[in-house]
Structure formats: C-alpha cells, structure tokens
C-alpha cells in the first residue's frame, strides 16, 4: 500500500509543478506581448526570458523557446519549454502558452 501512496504523492507534486510552470509561462508570454504591442514595439522575446529568469531563477521552465509575431493590429508571444521532473534523467512535461495583445497606435480623434 505504501508504494501506491508514494506514487500518488509524487504524481500530485509533479502535476502542481506543471501547472505552476504553465502559469509562469503565461505570465512571461503576456509580459512579452505587452512589450511588443507598445507604441514603437520592443523585444518581447528578451522580456519574456527575463521575466522567467527573474521570477524563478530560470529553474522552473527549462529549454525555453520564445517566439514573437506582430501584425498591424495584434502582437503575439508564445513561450515553450519543459516543466521540471521529479524523476532524474526524465524530461518534464511540455509547457506552451500564448498571449496576444492589441498593438497600441495613436489615432486622431474622430477617425
């Protein structure tokens, strides 16, 4: 019975790590999208990576890949990576989150 209980505990902790990594990836994607969507644009990829590094020390999401794209109306940033695994030598679960923001631009009143 003890191995089953231990397996359940590790499964719950692994799931919690994955959900937390997803939330951090979403926050990074949103932060990157805000930078890209700002008037004049910016480097959303760098901001998303910096966000993850500042928040978790770069240990919560491994193998981070950030992609950004922008059109005249929207800015999109996607963060991909892997959540940590409790089993040594085994890659964690994949994490992918995307955020889109409207591009800021000045318009004349009445147009």
Secondary structure by P-SEA (a helix, b strand, c coil): caaaaaaaaaaaaaaaaaaaaaaaaaaaaaaaaaaaaccccccaaaaaaaaaaaacccccccbbbbbbbbcccbbbbbbbbbcccccccccccbbbbbbbbcbbbbbcccc
